[in-house]
Amino acid sequence: MPQYQTLRKRLNAISALSEARLLTGNNIGLEKESLRVNVSGGIAQTEHPQVLGAALTHPYITTDYSEALSEFITPPFAQINEGLEFLQNTQKFVYKNLQDELLWATSMPCVVAGESSIPLARYGDSNAGTMKNVYRRGLGHRYGRVMQLIAGVHFNFSLSESFWPVLQSIEDDHQTSQDFINSRYFDLIRNSQRLGWLVPYLFGASPAVCKSFLLGGSTTLAEFDESTYYEPYATSLRMGDIGYQNNKENESGIKACYKDIHSYISSLDWAINTPYEGYEKFGLLKDGKYQQLNSNILQIENEYYSTIRPKQILQGNEKPTIALGKRGVKYVELRSLDVNAYDPLGVNESQLHFLEAFLLFCLLHESPVIELPERREVDHNEMLTAHQGRKPNLKLSRHGTNQTLKSWAMEIMQEMLGICELLDADDPLKPYTMSLNKQTERVSHPDMTPSARMLDDMRQDNESFHRFAERMSRQHFHYYKNLELSSEQEQFYKDEAKKSKLRQEEIESTDNISFEEYLADYFFQK
């Protein structure tokens, strides 16, 4: 097909070189969020367990929005199985230290007893810890606390440093090395947005939600049973309009620009520095307590919802946009993956093989700038797939015309085959090709997707979403309880917990300015 000429040309050029195997040297990291719940499935009201370490400074075990929303982070690994093993070991250690609590097996929470039942994450008394807590209080005011409880899996991806000069030589590109890397990562990001509807279709696992999640509000969702809402063909309600979105976009005008790194940084900086009347009503201080970091369109960069982000490793208290501006893109963070309820880890090897190949496809495929009409198509396709992705003959919008999701997905799968073959290299098991074949089957047979399987299981067992999620959570609990944690592994996590507490104490003891001064210094970084 003509639209894939650039992709094929790049692949052929890479394949012809002795450096072809550089394509297999990618680094992959994972971040998995898991809600801690009590034995009845309600949100845990206990603190983040002290034995796990300090959430502010622990590199692998922390919290997200709520004290009850745990987050497990792996370092980047060159082998997918190594990342999954690290994630498994982390969860082994966590389960070993939970008392009468479970890690919820799904993205969507259950038994939400109102906004006040959701404890904000706490990070100690330092300025850095206070800032993280205040930021979360601001999110609660702006979007509601319940939305922030939705869990997901983030897939962090970067290519090896040795790959970039090879690609730059193939392209006969004369930019600086970092400028070339930045531009190619933004190519990847734009294509991931164009084609991102494929991820919730294949891996979406949130077609239903507890009624308690909506706090009695009105909804267009259908009733599955007395305690569950759903949509018959939904794939990922987490990625739909009941999930966390920057729903003031149309009023405030914020839309990050992905033309290049400079446009991206400028668009976020503008939003962080532009007041928004709708947020001024919350005020900055109430009874001496900060309600939000500021009343601008965005408090900080991370508030902007996106399915994929360009990332750079931060140095100290550095702003993300400052880090990107100084050192460029280090990796990308794909954020559209639901927690896999059918796997105790929350994600599996086959998913990750596909995602790695998919992001390489997005990198090597031609990626023009997304103008406004196409941006509307991108948003439309993402929302439609989230709510109706398995609907027979569902049509998405592509360059002003309609095309069925199935035919477009099959087209992508066909073009990904060459990438999967290069990634498989000399591996006789051909894991990338095997995963591609598995996902291709899901395109042909929507009933094989996790979202369809979940609804089928609920129907067959006459279960509400809560009962299904609770059953899977207990299965995962027994899975981890039956796994041995070696003495070396246990000591590793105990040592990290101890070091994290010492780091937090050091940060708190060296604070020598007020929180007001700290915030001012943070926002005036250049």
Buried (B, 14 or more C-beta within 10 A) or exposed (E): EEEBEEBBEBBEBBEEEEBBBBBBEBBBBBBBBBBBBBEEBBBBEBEBBEBBBBBBBBEBBBBBBBBBBBBBBBEBBEEBEBBBBBBBBBBBBBBBBBEEBBBBBBBBBBBBEEEEBBBBBBBBEBBBBBBBBBBBBBBBBBBBBBBBBBBBBBBBBBBBEEBBBBBBEBBEBEEEEEBBBBBBBBBBBBBBBBBBBBBBBBBBBBBBBBBBBBEEEEEEBEEBBEBBBBBEBBBBBBBBEBBBBBEBBEEBEBBBBBBBBEBBBBBBBBBBEEEBEEBEEBEBEEEEEBBBBBBBBBBBBEBBBBBBBBBBEEEEEBBBBBBBBEBBBBBBBBBBBBBBBBBBBBBBBBBBBBBBBBBBBBBBBEBEEBEEEBBEBBBEBBBBBBBBBBBEEBBBBEEEEEBEBBEBBBBBBEBBBBBBBBBBEEEEEBBBBBBBEBBBEBBEEBEBBBBBBBBEBBEEEEBBBBBBBBBBBEEBBEBBEEBEBEEEBBEBBBEBBEBBBEBBBEBBEEBEEEBEEBBEEBBEEE
